């Protein structure tokens, strides 16, 4: 196990006709994105990105911190839904 700490951050925005969208990031070091997911609760949508299109988080200080178990719980739900398709 490495001694590199991971943190979990979130940004949110309104998507017209869908409601609030929350994007969560699993971060290593200062701003390296390992995984990310998007969650739209009003539509019950979860999209997971095991290989995120963006590798560095811009302005991580503007993000809200989230708990690891919240990220991992949504990630698991996203994986289960992918398998079911």
Residue pairs with C-beta under 8 A, 6 or more apart in sequence:
4 28
4 29
5 28
6 26
6 27
6 28
6 34
6 68
7 27
7 65
8 24
8 25
8 26
8 27
8 65
8 66
8 67
8 68
8 70
8 71
9 24
9 25
9 27
9 57
9 60
9 63
9 64
9 65
9 66
10 22
10 23
10 24
10 25
10 63
10 64
10 65
10 66
11 22
11 23
11 25
11 62
11 63
11 64
12 20
12 21
12 22
12 23
12 64
13 20
13 21
13 23
14 20
14 21
15 21
15 40
18 40
18 42
18 43
18 45
19 40
19 41
19 42
19 43
20 40
20 41
20 42
21 38
21 39
21 40
22 38
22 39
22 40
22 41
23 36
23 37
23 38
23 39
24 36
24 37
24 38
24 39
24 66
24 70
24 71
24 74
25 33
25 35
25 36
25 52
25 57
25 63
26 33
26 34
26 35
26 36
26 71
27 33
27 34
27 57
27 60
28 34
30 60
31 56
31 57
31 58
31 60
32 55
32 56
32 57
33 52
33 54
33 55
33 56
33 57
34 52
35 48
35 49
35 50
35 52
35 75
36 48
36 49
36 52
36 54
37 46
37 47
37 48
37 49
37 71
37 74
37 75
37 78
38 45
38 46
38 47
38 49
39 45
39 46
39 74
40 46
46 74
46 77
46 78
46 81
47 78
48 75
48 78
48 79
48 82
57 63
